[in-house]
Amino acid sequence: MINVYKYTEETFNHVPKGYCAYGSEIEQIYKENSGLLYDCIVDAWKLGFEQAYRAAKAGKLDFQQQQ
């Protein structure tokens, strides 16, 4: 198992300009999933973004593969 907080400590440095989770979007998710904490949702987003970032950087996304 990875240490999520260590894994994502640099995530915000990788986010392209204009790509972010807006408060209204997080609030919408929070309201739809009552009982989840705001910080948990942000941490989950960071983890998902970091995984996508690292996969793209490594050329592992399906659209980066040679056909």
HTML snippet that shows the backbone in 3Dmol.js (N, CA, C, O; Angstrom):
<script src="https://3Dmol.org/build/3Dmol-min.js"></script>
<div id="view" style="width:600px;height:400px;position:relative"></div>
<script>
const pdb = `
ATOM      1  N   MET A   1       0.855  -1.179   0.000  1.00  0.00           N
ATOM      2  CA  MET A   1       0.000   0.000   0.000  1.00  0.00           C
ATOM      3  C   MET A   1       0.900   1.240   0.000  1.00  0.00           C
ATOM      4  O   MET A   1       1.933   1.275   0.669  1.00  0.00           O
ATOM      5  N   ILE A   2       0.492   2.238  -0.752  1.00  0.00           N
ATOM      6  CA  ILE A   2       1.270   3.475  -0.809  1.00  0.00           C
ATOM      7  C   ILE A   2       0.848   4.420   0.309  1.00  0.00           C
ATOM      8  O   ILE A   2      -0.273   4.339   0.810  1.00  0.00           O
ATOM      9  N   ASN A   3       1.742   5.304   0.690  1.00  0.00           N
ATOM     10  CA  ASN A   3       1.413   6.390   1.609  1.00  0.00           C
ATOM     11  C   ASN A   3       0.801   7.495   0.750  1.00  0.00           C
ATOM     12  O   ASN A   3       1.511   8.196   0.027  1.00  0.00           O
ATOM     13  N   VAL A   4      -0.519   7.644   0.835  1.00  0.00           N
ATOM     14  CA  VAL A   4      -1.252   8.567  -0.033  1.00  0.00           C
ATOM     15  C   VAL A   4      -0.733   9.994   0.105  1.00  0.00           C
ATOM     16  O   VAL A   4      -0.606  10.700  -0.896  1.00  0.00           O
ATOM     17  N   TYR A   5      -0.433  10.427   1.313  1.00  0.00           N
ATOM     18  CA  TYR A   5      -0.018  11.821   1.532  1.00  0.00           C
ATOM     19  C   TYR A   5       1.385  12.080   0.982  1.00  0.00           C
ATOM     20  O   TYR A   5       1.649  13.153   0.438  1.00  0.00           O
ATOM     21  N   LYS A   6       2.278  11.111   1.120  1.00  0.00           N
ATOM     22  CA  LYS A   6       3.608  11.258   0.519  1.00  0.00           C
ATOM     23  C   LYS A   6       3.501  11.209  -1.009  1.00  0.00           C
ATOM     24  O   LYS A   6       4.164  11.977  -1.708  1.00  0.00           O
ATOM     25  N   TYR A   7       2.670  10.309  -1.517  1.00  0.00           N
ATOM     26  CA  TYR A   7       2.475  10.130  -2.955  1.00  0.00           C
ATOM     27  C   TYR A   7       1.926  11.391  -3.605  1.00  0.00           C
ATOM     28  O   TYR A   7       2.246  11.686  -4.756  1.00  0.00           O
ATOM     29  N   THR A   8       1.108  12.131  -2.883  1.00  0.00           N
ATOM     30  CA  THR A   8       0.441  13.300  -3.456  1.00  0.00           C
ATOM     31  C   THR A   8       1.006  14.633  -2.985  1.00  0.00           C
ATOM     32  O   THR A   8       0.421  15.678  -3.269  1.00  0.00           O
ATOM     33  N   GLU A   9       2.126  14.622  -2.272  1.00  0.00           N
ATOM     34  CA  GLU A   9       2.629  15.874  -1.700  1.00  0.00           C
ATOM     35  C   GLU A   9       3.012  16.908  -2.763  1.00  0.00           C
ATOM     36  O   GLU A   9       3.017  18.102  -2.461  1.00  0.00           O
ATOM     37  N   GLU A  10       3.324  16.506  -3.966  1.00  0.00           N
ATOM     38  CA  GLU A  10       3.704  17.424  -5.034  1.00  0.00           C
ATOM     39  C   GLU A  10       2.607  17.591  -6.088  1.00  0.00           C
ATOM     40  O   GLU A  10       2.834  18.232  -7.115  1.00  0.00           O
ATOM     41  N   THR A  11       1.432  17.028  -5.848  1.00  0.00           N
ATOM     42  CA  THR A  11       0.375  17.005  -6.862  1.00  0.00           C
ATOM     43  C   THR A  11       0.032  18.383  -7.394  1.00  0.00           C
ATOM     44  O   THR A  11      -0.082  18.561  -8.607  1.00  0.00           O
ATOM     45  N   PHE A  12      -0.135  19.356  -6.520  1.00  0.00           N
ATOM     46  CA  PHE A  12      -0.544  20.677  -6.992  1.00  0.00           C
ATOM     47  C   PHE A  12       0.511  21.319  -7.896  1.00  0.00           C
ATOM     48  O   PHE A  12       0.195  22.247  -8.641  1.00  0.00           O
ATOM     49  N   ASN A  13       1.750  20.846  -7.842  1.00  0.00           N
ATOM     50  CA  ASN A  13       2.790  21.336  -8.751  1.00  0.00           C
ATOM     51  C   ASN A  13       2.598  20.790 -10.168  1.00  0.00           C
ATOM     52  O   ASN A  13       3.154  21.335 -11.121  1.00  0.00           O
ATOM     53  N   HIS A  14       1.820  19.725 -10.308  1.00  0.00           N
ATOM     54  CA  HIS A  14       1.625  19.082 -11.606  1.00  0.00           C
ATOM     55  C   HIS A  14       0.341  19.517 -12.311  1.00  0.00           C
ATOM     56  O   HIS A  14       0.141  19.192 -13.481  1.00  0.00           O
ATOM     57  N   VAL A  15      -0.513  20.233 -11.627  1.00  0.00           N
ATOM     58  CA  VAL A  15      -1.820  20.577 -12.188  1.00  0.00           C
ATOM     59  C   VAL A  15      -1.659  21.668 -13.248  1.00  0.00           C
ATOM     60  O   VAL A  15      -1.167  22.755 -12.946  1.00  0.00           O
ATOM     61  N   PRO A  16      -2.070  21.386 -14.488  1.00  0.00           N
ATOM     62  CA  PRO A  16      -1.978  22.409 -15.530  1.00  0.00           C
ATOM     63  C   PRO A  16      -2.859  23.613 -15.207  1.00  0.00           C
ATOM     64  O   PRO A  16      -3.894  23.480 -14.555  1.00  0.00           O
ATOM     65  N   LYS A  17      -2.439  24.775 -15.665  1.00  0.00           N
ATOM     66  CA  LYS A  17      -3.221  25.988 -15.453  1.00  0.00           C
ATOM     67  C   LYS A  17      -4.636  25.774 -15.977  1.00  0.00           C
ATOM     68  O   LYS A  17      -4.839  25.280 -17.086  1.00  0.00           O
ATOM     69  N   GLY A  18      -5.598  26.154 -15.162  1.00  0.00           N
ATOM     70  CA  GLY A  18      -6.983  26.016 -15.561  1.00  0.00           C
ATOM     71  C   GLY A  18      -7.613  24.681 -15.221  1.00  0.00           C
ATOM     72  O   GLY A  18      -8.817  24.507 -15.411  1.00  0.00           O
ATOM     73  N   TYR A  19      -6.832  23.732 -14.721  1.00  0.00           N
ATOM     74  CA  TYR A  19      -7.371  22.433 -14.347  1.00  0.00           C
ATOM     75  C   TYR A  19      -7.344  22.332 -12.837  1.00  0.00           C
ATOM     76  O   TYR A  19      -6.281  22.183 -12.234  1.00  0.00           O
ATOM     77  N   CYS A  20      -8.511  22.413 -12.231  1.00  0.00           N
ATOM     78  CA  CYS A  20      -8.592  22.303 -10.775  1.00  0.00           C
ATOM     79  C   CYS A  20      -9.997  21.883 -10.393  1.00  0.00           C
ATOM     80  O   CYS A  20     -10.926  21.952 -11.197  1.00  0.00           O
ATOM     81  N   ALA A  21     -10.134  21.451  -9.161  1.00  0.00           N
ATOM     82  CA  ALA A  21     -11.461  21.131  -8.635  1.00  0.00           C
ATOM     83  C   ALA A  21     -11.974  22.391  -7.965  1.00  0.00           C
ATOM     84  O   ALA A  21     -11.402  22.862  -6.982  1.00  0.00           O
ATOM     85  N   TYR A  22     -13.048  22.931  -8.500  1.00  0.00           N
ATOM     86  CA  TYR A  22     -13.634  24.143  -7.937  1.00  0.00           C
ATOM     87  C   TYR A  22     -14.432  23.797  -6.688  1.00  0.00           C
ATOM     88  O   TYR A  22     -14.969  22.697  -6.559  1.00  0.00           O
ATOM     89  N   GLY A  23     -14.499  24.755  -5.775  1.00  0.00           N
ATOM     90  CA  GLY A  23     -15.232  24.549  -4.536  1.00  0.00           C
ATOM     91  C   GLY A  23     -16.669  24.121  -4.783  1.00  0.00           C
ATOM     92  O   GLY A  23     -17.198  23.267  -4.071  1.00  0.00           O
ATOM     93  N   SER A  24     -17.300  24.709  -5.788  1.00  0.00           N
ATOM     94  CA  SER A  24     -18.698  24.354  -6.085  1.00  0.00           C
ATOM     95  C   SER A  24     -18.814  22.900  -6.544  1.00  0.00           C
ATOM     96  O   SER A  24     -19.807  22.235  -6.248  1.00  0.00           O
ATOM     97  N   GLU A  25     -17.811  22.406  -7.260  1.00  0.00           N
ATOM     98  CA  GLU A  25     -17.828  21.014  -7.695  1.00  0.00           C
ATOM     99  C   GLU A  25     -17.622  20.072  -6.515  1.00  0.00           C
ATOM    100  O   GLU A  25     -18.288  19.044  -6.401  1.00  0.00           O
ATOM    101  N   ILE A  26     -16.696  20.437  -5.645  1.00  0.00           N
ATOM    102  CA  ILE A  26     -16.461  19.619  -4.454  1.00  0.00           C
ATOM    103  C   ILE A  26     -17.689  19.638  -3.547  1.00  0.00           C
ATOM    104  O   ILE A  26     -18.066  18.613  -2.979  1.00  0.00           O
ATOM    105  N   GLU A  27     -18.306  20.810  -3.416  1.00  0.00           N
ATOM    106  CA  GLU A  27     -19.507  20.921  -2.599  1.00  0.00           C
ATOM    107  C   GLU A  27     -20.629  20.047  -3.159  1.00  0.00           C
ATOM    108  O   GLU A  27     -21.352  19.404  -2.398  1.00  0.00           O
ATOM    109  N   GLN A  28     -20.777  20.019  -4.472  1.00  0.00           N
ATOM    110  CA  GLN A  28     -21.795  19.183  -5.102  1.00  0.00           C
ATOM    111  C   GLN A  28     -21.556  17.711  -4.773  1.00  0.00           C
ATOM    112  O   GLN A  28     -22.491  16.995  -4.414  1.00  0.00           O
ATOM    113  N   ILE A  29     -20.319  17.262  -4.893  1.00  0.00           N
ATOM    114  CA  ILE A  29     -19.973  15.875  -4.563  1.00  0.00           C
ATOM    115  C   ILE A  29     -20.246  15.608  -3.091  1.00  0.00           C
ATOM    116  O   ILE A  29     -20.808  14.572  -2.736  1.00  0.00           O
ATOM    117  N   TYR A  30     -19.849  16.538  -2.238  1.00  0.00           N
ATOM    118  CA  TYR A  30     -20.057  16.391  -0.797  1.00  0.00           C
ATOM    119  C   TYR A  30     -21.542  16.244  -0.461  1.00  0.00           C
ATOM    120  O   TYR A  30     -21.921  15.390   0.341  1.00  0.00           O
ATOM    121  N   LYS A  31     -22.373  17.077  -1.077  1.00  0.00           N
ATOM    122  CA  LYS A  31     -23.813  17.025  -0.809  1.00  0.00           C
ATOM    123  C   LYS A  31     -24.420  15.710  -1.301  1.00  0.00           C
ATOM    124  O   LYS A  31     -25.300  15.147  -0.651  1.00  0.00           O
ATOM    125  N   GLU A  32     -23.950  15.231  -2.440  1.00  0.00           N
ATOM    126  CA  GLU A  32     -24.471  13.976  -2.978  1.00  0.00           C
ATOM    127  C   GLU A  32     -24.020  12.767  -2.158  1.00  0.00           C
ATOM    128  O   GLU A  32     -24.672  11.723  -2.169  1.00  0.00           O
ATOM    129  N   ASN A  33     -22.899  12.917  -1.445  1.00  0.00           N
ATOM    130  CA  ASN A  33     -22.332  11.825  -0.654  1.00  0.00           C
ATOM    131  C   ASN A  33     -22.254  12.247   0.806  1.00  0.00           C
ATOM    132  O   ASN A  33     -21.177  12.260   1.403  1.00  0.00           O
ATOM    133  N   SER A  34     -23.401  12.591   1.372  1.00  0.00           N
ATOM    134  CA  SER A  34     -23.416  13.071   2.757  1.00  0.00           C
ATOM    135  C   SER A  34     -22.693  12.082   3.661  1.00  0.00           C
ATOM    136  O   SER A  34     -22.811  10.865   3.520  1.00  0.00           O
ATOM    137  N   GLY A  35     -21.948  12.649   4.587  1.00  0.00           N
ATOM    138  CA  GLY A  35     -21.160  11.828   5.496  1.00  0.00           C
ATOM    139  C   GLY A  35     -19.680  11.815   5.158  1.00  0.00           C
ATOM    140  O   GLY A  35     -18.858  11.458   6.001  1.00  0.00           O
ATOM    141  N   LEU A  36     -19.326  12.202   3.932  1.00  0.00           N
ATOM    142  CA  LEU A  36     -17.909  12.288   3.569  1.00  0.00           C
ATOM    143  C   LEU A  36     -17.387  13.681   3.921  1.00  0.00           C
ATOM    144  O   LEU A  36     -18.094  14.676   3.760  1.00  0.00           O
ATOM    145  N   LEU A  37     -16.182  13.741   4.388  1.00  0.00           N
ATOM    146  CA  LEU A  37     -15.578  15.020   4.739  1.00  0.00           C
ATOM    147  C   LEU A  37     -14.973  15.700   3.516  1.00  0.00           C
ATOM    148  O   LEU A  37     -14.448  15.041   2.619  1.00  0.00           O
ATOM    149  N   TYR A  38     -15.055  17.015   3.495  1.00  0.00           N
ATOM    150  CA  TYR A  38     -14.511  17.835   2.399  1.00  0.00           C
ATOM    151  C   TYR A  38     -13.052  17.472   2.119  1.00  0.00           C
ATOM    152  O   TYR A  38     -12.671  17.281   0.964  1.00  0.00           O
ATOM    153  N   ASP A  39     -12.248  17.376   3.156  1.00  0.00           N
ATOM    154  CA  ASP A  39     -10.826  17.065   2.976  1.00  0.00           C
ATOM    155  C   ASP A  39     -10.618  15.691   2.354  1.00  0.00           C
ATOM    156  O   ASP A  39      -9.668  15.505   1.593  1.00  0.00           O
ATOM    157  N   CYS A  40     -11.476  14.729   2.656  1.00  0.00           N
ATOM    158  CA  CYS A  40     -11.361  13.399   2.063  1.00  0.00           C
ATOM    159  C   CYS A  40     -11.591  13.456   0.561  1.00  0.00           C
ATOM    160  O   CYS A  40     -10.918  12.767  -0.205  1.00  0.00           O
ATOM    161  N   ILE A  41     -12.545  14.281   0.145  1.00  0.00           N
ATOM    162  CA  ILE A  41     -12.837  14.413  -1.281  1.00  0.00           C
ATOM    163  C   ILE A  41     -11.651  15.048  -2.003  1.00  0.00           C
ATOM    164  O   ILE A  41     -11.265  14.596  -3.081  1.00  0.00           O
ATOM    165  N   VAL A  42     -11.078  16.084  -1.419  1.00  0.00           N
ATOM    166  CA  VAL A  42      -9.917  16.731  -2.030  1.00  0.00           C
ATOM    167  C   VAL A  42      -8.753  15.754  -2.108  1.00  0.00           C
ATOM    168  O   VAL A  42      -8.077  15.675  -3.133  1.00  0.00           O
ATOM    169  N   ASP A  43      -8.516  15.011  -1.033  1.00  0.00           N
ATOM    170  CA  ASP A  43      -7.426  14.028  -1.039  1.00  0.00           C
ATOM    171  C   ASP A  43      -7.665  12.957  -2.102  1.00  0.00           C
ATOM    172  O   ASP A  43      -6.721  12.529  -2.766  1.00  0.00           O
ATOM    173  N   ALA A  44      -8.898  12.524  -2.270  1.00  0.00           N
ATOM    174  CA  ALA A  44      -9.216  11.528  -3.296  1.00  0.00           C
ATOM    175  C   ALA A  44      -8.967  12.092  -4.691  1.00  0.00           C
ATOM    176  O   ALA A  44      -8.441  11.396  -5.560  1.00  0.00           O
ATOM    177  N   TRP A  45      -9.345  13.357  -4.907  1.00  0.00           N
ATOM    178  CA  TRP A  45      -9.094  13.999  -6.202  1.00  0.00           C
ATOM    179  C   TRP A  45      -7.590  14.073  -6.472  1.00  0.00           C
ATOM    180  O   TRP A  45      -7.126  13.759  -7.568  1.00  0.00           O
ATOM    181  N   LYS A  46      -6.839  14.494  -5.453  1.00  0.00           N
ATOM    182  CA  LYS A  46      -5.385  14.594  -5.623  1.00  0.00           C
ATOM    183  C   LYS A  46      -4.775  13.240  -5.976  1.00  0.00           C
ATOM    184  O   LYS A  46      -3.899  13.156  -6.837  1.00  0.00           O
ATOM    185  N   LEU A  47      -5.232  12.193  -5.317  1.00  0.00           N
ATOM    186  CA  LEU A  47      -4.718  10.863  -5.602  1.00  0.00           C
ATOM    187  C   LEU A  47      -5.032  10.462  -7.039  1.00  0.00           C
ATOM    188  O   LEU A  47      -4.158   9.969  -7.752  1.00  0.00           O
ATOM    189  N   GLY A  48      -6.262  10.671  -7.461  1.00  0.00           N
ATOM    190  CA  GLY A  48      -6.645  10.341  -8.830  1.00  0.00           C
ATOM    191  C   GLY A  48      -5.858  11.134  -9.853  1.00  0.00           C
ATOM    192  O   GLY A  48      -5.416  10.589 -10.864  1.00  0.00           O
ATOM    193  N   PHE A  49      -5.681  12.430  -9.591  1.00  0.00           N
ATOM    194  CA  PHE A  49      -4.918  13.255 -10.521  1.00  0.00           C
ATOM    195  C   PHE A  49      -3.468  12.788 -10.575  1.00  0.00           C
ATOM    196  O   PHE A  49      -2.892  12.681 -11.657  1.00  0.00           O
ATOM    197  N   GLU A  50      -2.878  12.510  -9.423  1.00  0.00           N
ATOM    198  CA  GLU A  50      -1.481  12.090  -9.382  1.00  0.00           C
ATOM    199  C   GLU A  50      -1.284  10.793 -10.153  1.00  0.00           C
ATOM    200  O   GLU A  50      -0.296  10.638 -10.870  1.00  0.00           O
ATOM    201  N   GLN A  51      -2.215   9.868 -10.008  1.00  0.00           N
ATOM    202  CA  GLN A  51      -2.107   8.612 -10.751  1.00  0.00           C
ATOM    203  C   GLN A  51      -2.178   8.867 -12.256  1.00  0.00           C
ATOM    204  O   GLN A  51      -1.409   8.289 -13.024  1.00  0.00           O
ATOM    205  N   ALA A  52      -3.089   9.719 -12.669  1.00  0.00           N
ATOM    206  CA  ALA A  52      -3.209  10.046 -14.094  1.00  0.00           C
ATOM    207  C   ALA A  52      -1.965  10.771 -14.591  1.00  0.00           C
ATOM    208  O   ALA A  52      -1.463  10.485 -15.679  1.00  0.00           O
ATOM    209  N   TYR A  53      -1.471  11.706 -13.792  1.00  0.00           N
ATOM    210  CA  TYR A  53      -0.261  12.451 -14.168  1.00  0.00           C
ATOM    211  C   TYR A  53       0.921  11.514 -14.370  1.00  0.00           C
ATOM    212  O   TYR A  53       1.631  11.597 -15.372  1.00  0.00           O
ATOM    213  N   ARG A  54       1.120  10.629 -13.412  1.00  0.00           N
ATOM    214  CA  ARG A  54       2.266   9.716 -13.507  1.00  0.00           C
ATOM    215  C   ARG A  54       2.114   8.738 -14.665  1.00  0.00           C
ATOM    216  O   ARG A  54       3.098   8.387 -15.317  1.00  0.00           O
ATOM    217  N   ALA A  55       0.904   8.304 -14.919  1.00  0.00           N
ATOM    218  CA  ALA A  55       0.673   7.405 -16.053  1.00  0.00           C
ATOM    219  C   ALA A  55       0.960   8.121 -17.367  1.00  0.00           C
ATOM    220  O   ALA A  55       1.579   7.550 -18.265  1.00  0.00           O
ATOM    221  N   ALA A  56       0.515   9.356 -17.481  1.00  0.00           N
ATOM    222  CA  ALA A  56       0.763  10.130 -18.699  1.00  0.00           C
ATOM    223  C   ALA A  56       2.250  10.402 -18.873  1.00  0.00           C
ATOM    224  O   ALA A  56       2.783  10.280 -19.976  1.00  0.00           O
ATOM    225  N   LYS A  57       2.916  10.768 -17.793  1.00  0.00           N
ATOM    226  CA  LYS A  57       4.352  11.057 -17.846  1.00  0.00           C
ATOM    227  C   LYS A  57       5.137   9.817 -18.292  1.00  0.00           C
ATOM    228  O   LYS A  57       6.135   9.927 -19.003  1.00  0.00           O
ATOM    229  N   ALA A  58       4.678   8.656 -17.870  1.00  0.00           N
ATOM    230  CA  ALA A  58       5.345   7.407 -18.234  1.00  0.00           C
ATOM    231  C   ALA A  58       4.899   6.882 -19.597  1.00  0.00           C
ATOM    232  O   ALA A  58       5.395   5.855 -20.061  1.00  0.00           O
ATOM    233  N   GLY A  59       3.954   7.592 -20.247  1.00  0.00           N
ATOM    234  CA  GLY A  59       3.469   7.162 -21.551  1.00  0.00           C
ATOM    235  C   GLY A  59       2.592   5.930 -21.489  1.00  0.00           C
ATOM    236  O   GLY A  59       2.518   5.171 -22.455  1.00  0.00           O
ATOM    237  N   LYS A  60       1.926   5.722 -20.364  1.00  0.00           N
ATOM    238  CA  LYS A  60       1.151   4.508 -20.162  1.00  0.00           C
ATOM    239  C   LYS A  60      -0.347   4.659 -20.443  1.00  0.00           C
ATOM    240  O   LYS A  60      -1.092   3.695 -20.266  1.00  0.00           O
ATOM    241  N   LEU A  61      -0.795   5.793 -20.860  1.00  0.00           N
ATOM    242  CA  LEU A  61      -2.210   5.948 -21.167  1.00  0.00           C
ATOM    243  C   LEU A  61      -2.514   5.329 -22.517  1.00  0.00           C
ATOM    244  O   LEU A  61      -1.667   5.301 -23.409  1.00  0.00           O
ATOM    245  N   ASP A  62      -3.747   4.827 -22.655  1.00  0.00           N
ATOM    246  CA  ASP A  62      -4.076   4.077 -23.872  1.00  0.00           C
ATOM    247  C   ASP A  62      -3.892   4.911 -25.138  1.00  0.00           C
ATOM    248  O   ASP A  62      -3.483   4.363 -26.161  1.00  0.00           O
ATOM    249  N   PHE A  63      -4.173   6.199 -25.111  1.00  0.00           N
ATOM    250  CA  PHE A  63      -4.019   7.006 -26.322  1.00  0.00           C
ATOM    251  C   PHE A  63      -2.559   7.328 -26.644  1.00  0.00           C
ATOM    252  O   PHE A  63      -2.262   7.884 -27.701  1.00  0.00           O
ATOM    253  N   GLN A  64      -1.656   6.979 -25.735  1.00  0.00           N
ATOM    254  CA  GLN A  64      -0.233   7.207 -25.979  1.00  0.00           C
ATOM    255  C   GLN A  64       0.443   5.969 -26.576  1.00  0.00           C
ATOM    256  O   GLN A  64       1.608   6.024 -26.971  1.00  0.00           O
ATOM    257  N   GLN A  65      -0.272   4.884 -26.640  1.00  0.00           N
ATOM    258  CA  GLN A  65       0.297   3.642 -27.124  1.00  0.00           C
ATOM    259  C   GLN A  65       0.311   3.607 -28.642  1.00  0.00           C
ATOM    260  O   GLN A  65      -0.583   4.151 -29.290  1.00  0.00           O
ATOM    261  N   GLN A  66       1.318   2.971 -29.205  1.00  0.00           N
ATOM    262  CA  GLN A  66       1.419   2.793 -30.657  1.00  0.00           C
ATOM    263  C   GLN A  66       0.410   1.726 -31.076  1.00  0.00           C
ATOM    264  O   GLN A  66       0.278   0.695 -30.415  1.00  0.00           O
ATOM    265  N   GLN A  67      -0.293   1.975 -32.167  1.00  0.00           N
ATOM    266  CA  GLN A  67      -1.277   1.001 -32.681  1.00  0.00           C
ATOM    267  C   GLN A  67      -0.615   0.044 -33.629  1.00  0.00           C
ATOM    268  O   GLN A  67      -1.272  -0.848 -34.165  1.00  0.00           O
TER     269      GLN A  67
END
`;
const viewer = $3Dmol.createViewer("view");
viewer.addModel(pdb, "pdb");
viewer.setStyle({}, {cartoon: {color: "spectrum"}});
viewer.zoomTo();
viewer.render();
</script>
